[in-house]
Amino acid sequence: MGMKVEQVLHMVGGAGESSYATNSRVQEKAIFEAKPMVEEALREVYKTALPESMVVADLGCSSGPNAFHVVLEAIDIVDDQSRRLGRPPPEIMFFLNDLPGNDFNSIFQSLEGYEEKLKEEKRERILPFYVAGVPGSFYGRLFPSRSVHFFHSSFCLMWLSRVPPGVESNTGVPLNKENIYISETSPPAVVESYQEQYQRDFTTFLESRFQELGFGGRMVLSFLGRTSKYAPSGELSQLWGLLAEALNAMVLEGILQREKVDAFNLPFYTPSIEEVKAVIQSVGLFDLDRVHIFKSNWDPFDDSNNDHLYDNFISRKNVAKSIRAVIEPVIARNFGEQILDDLFSRYAKNVARHLLKEKTKYPVFVIALKTKM
Ligand SMILES: C[S@@+](CC[C@H](N)C(=O)[O-])C[C@H]1O[C@@H](n2cnc3c(N)ncnc32)[C@H](O)[C@@H]1O
């Protein structure tokens, strides 16, 4: 998969059983967890710029209810802050960004329903707001200079702009055989290429956003990270390792071709918090205002805060569904749609076996950044 991420990545669209919209509870929890930081940042931005019209962009909004959580939150916060400061209600322009393959139509179709609900809830005063879609990669410029007050991005920045070039040798031989992400068996050169791709991408991201933010501009970004220093033993190496295992089993049974699985790698990377800080520092354009790290269970419906399995049979299904809603289009494109049910039922079994051994969790990093003045 040497191609760019914009040609391959999108979540499962629509609102059906297997869609991202119905299977995004892990991501929804991150939005709620980040809310106090979003609130603080928005209040500060508003106080600094006192805009008559405020511009807020959600990067990697996907489709489904999560995109609207952010919009509704921002309306409430800005409304309240403008009252507290005795200002007239500002207007808000929301830009919802994602890659071109995203199901923007389903967002726009549900917009009216949310507007109606909002009007019922807040009869007296509702800020005038406008919503527009912005297709394109956030690893590059998306907006004119100094045109945005606040950027939000939730559960996106672990996606790279591409599969790192170094996962194939110069002669085109795959170097990360039997793996789809970095693992304990990946050669060090592969691990390095992933790390370098992450550094390049996150640098481009920060530089682009800096150009686009106005005076006093801020961002709140949440994304998957890892707690281990050593990249191949990260939590997401384990999660993707279980999918690689299912693919390899299908090779042994002659269902998939060895070459195809050997050549397949994910454009994905979970950094440690030290790696995140190092890029922010080397770019030098933002101050890291706040960092919040929390852990989320693999099973989206398990809200417990302990190491007990909630129900292995249900959990494996829940995990497989939430991962499938994210990765199905990429898998289908590489290996064909006909393998999907088989692959994800094997994956669910591998997840179940793993969870009995260890209840691994997703580490989620939430960071608040402000532009240096
Ligand atoms: C797991 S979804 C999260 C969606 C939503 N923010 C939420 O919290 O539910 C990740 C989204 O990031 C988008 N994405 C990944 N790389 C991107 C890029 N380079 N530019 C824009 N969007 C990107 C994907 O298309 C996908 O919709």
The ligand as an ORCA input file, in Angstrom:
! r2SCAN-3c Opt
* xyz 0 1
  C     -11.575      7.327     13.923
  S     -12.092      8.653     12.931
  C     -12.477      9.872     14.154
  C     -13.612     10.731     13.733
  C     -14.192     11.734     14.712
  N     -13.295     12.848     14.936
  C     -14.593     11.088     16.003
  O     -14.036     11.472     17.017
  O     -15.449     10.226     15.986
  C     -10.615      9.270     12.188
  C     -10.902     10.174     11.021
  O      -9.706     10.832     10.616
  C      -9.745     10.997      9.237
  N      -8.399     11.270      8.721
  C      -7.307     10.469      8.766
  N      -6.268     11.057      8.169
  C      -6.701     12.278      7.754
  C      -6.070     13.357      7.057
  N      -4.798     13.283      6.674
  N      -6.804     14.460      6.797
  C      -8.108     14.539      7.182
  N      -8.751     13.542      7.836
  C      -8.059     12.422      8.114
  C     -10.317      9.677      8.769
  O     -10.824      9.751      7.466
  C     -11.396      9.415      9.804
  O     -12.652      9.891      9.439
*
